């Protein structure tokens, strides 16, 4: 299985054949509550590390989703635009947000591994 890395903003990234798959973590979807709306970046869009690229709205709040890498969006998950609750039900599988081609695949290595992300969550950040 492909290795998953994380951001401090609670996005996950998984490299699959050189393409980065991005979603929000289980912790993030739990904190947001039931999602009612998702807006995703369009394929072809170039995004920069740290840029707000998607929006999620729940019954509790609205939140931005940030690009964990610099690169070009190649696909969005239309299924979660039609059924935002899919993110709540399957945050690390069917609830992915978009796929992108990283400008520099080595940037993936700078993201948090599972242990570092768990420590970040435990710290209350």
Secondary structure as GFF3:
##gff-version 3
##sequence-region A 1 125
A	DSSP	beta_strand	4	6	.	.	.	ID=ss1
A	DSSP	beta_strand	11	16	.	.	.	ID=ss2
A	DSSP	beta_strand	19	24	.	.	.	ID=ss3
A	DSSP	alpha_helix	26	32	.	.	.	ID=ss4
A	DSSP	beta_strand	35	39	.	.	.	ID=ss5
A	DSSP	beta_strand	46	47	.	.	.	ID=ss6
A	DSSP	beta_strand	52	58	.	.	.	ID=ss7
A	DSSP	beta_strand	62	66	.	.	.	ID=ss8
A	DSSP	beta_strand	71	76	.	.	.	ID=ss9
A	DSSP	alpha_helix	78	82	.	.	.	ID=ss10
A	DSSP	alpha_helix	85	89	.	.	.	ID=ss11
A	DSSP	beta_strand	98	102	.	.	.	ID=ss12
A	DSSP	three_ten_helix	105	110	.	.	.	ID=ss13
A	DSSP	alpha_helix	114	122	.	.	.	ID=ss14
###
